[in-house]
Amino acid sequence: MFDTSCLGPSAPPVIRPPEKEIIDCLVEDRPVGTAEPVRWSQYVPDGLLADVLAQPADTAAKHHELEALERVGGWERVIAWAKPGRHGR
């Protein structure tokens, strides 16, 4: 189909290790201290959300109740997303 006889052998690509600055910015360090509560009920339901919700909460004591309610809302969305028949089957 294509005439490749005029093409010579190609050199293998050169793979260089990334520079230190690039490696540092790709690594996520966990924030120090407690985080504000997340609005889990607003996230798109999928398997990744279920994995995140299964992790322990890391919020301040004053936000514990809001975090728990938001996690319930997030789990409700994941359950509704995972129910059989949601795809019209």
URGI-V966201 format. One record per residue. N is the residue number from 1. OMEGA is omega in radians with two decimals (none if undefined). BURIAL is + if it has 9 or more other ideal C-beta (glycine too) atoms within 8 Angstrom, else -. D_LAST is the distance of its C-alpha to the last C-alpha in whole Angstrom. Layout:
n = <N/N>
omega = <OMEGA/OMEGA>
burial = <BURIAL/BURIAL>
d_last = <D_LAST/D_LAST>
This chain:
n = <1/2/3/4/5/6/7/8/9/10/11/12/13/14/15/16/17/18/19/20/21/22/23/24/25/26/27/28/29/30/31/32/33/34/35/36/37/38/39/40/41/42/43/44/45/46/47/48/49/50/51/52/53/54/55/56/57/58/59/60/61/62/63/64/65/66/67/68/69/70/71/72/73/74/75/76/77/78/79/80/81/82/83/84/85/86/87/88/89>
omega = <3.09/3.10/-3.14/-3.10/-3.13/3.14/3.10/3.11/-3.13/3.13/3.11/-3.12/3.11/3.14/-3.14/3.08/3.14/3.11/-3.08/-3.12/-3.14/3.14/-3.12/-3.10/3.12/-3.12/3.13/3.05/3.10/-3.13/3.13/3.12/-3.13/-3.10/3.04/3.13/-3.13/3.10/-3.07/-3.10/3.14/-3.13/3.08/-3.11/3.05/-3.13/3.13/3.09/3.10/3.11/-3.12/-3.14/3.13/3.12/3.12/3.13/3.13/-3.12/3.10/-3.11/-3.12/3.14/-3.04/-3.11/3.11/3.11/3.14/3.12/3.12/3.10/3.07/3.10/3.09/3.11/3.10/3.10/3.12/-3.14/3.12/3.13/-3.04/-3.10/3.04/3.11/-3.14/-3.13/-3.14/-3.13/none>
burial = <-/-/-/-/-/-/-/-/-/-/-/-/-/-/-/-/-/-/-/-/-/-/+/-/-/-/-/-/-/-/-/-/-/-/-/-/+/-/-/+/+/-/+/-/+/-/-/-/+/+/-/-/+/-/-/-/-/-/+/-/-/-/+/+/-/+/+/+/-/+/+/-/+/+/+/+/+/+/-/+/+/-/-/-/-/-/-/-/->
d_last = <44/46/49/49/53/54/52/54/52/50/51/49/48/50/48/49/49/48/50/51/50/46/46/47/45/41/42/41/43/42/43/46/46/43/41/40/36/33/31/28/26/26/25/21/19/18/20/23/24/23/26/28/27/28/32/34/35/39/40/43/44/44/40/39/38/36/34/33/32/30/29/27/25/24/23/21/19/18/17/15/14/13/11/8/5/7/6/4/0>
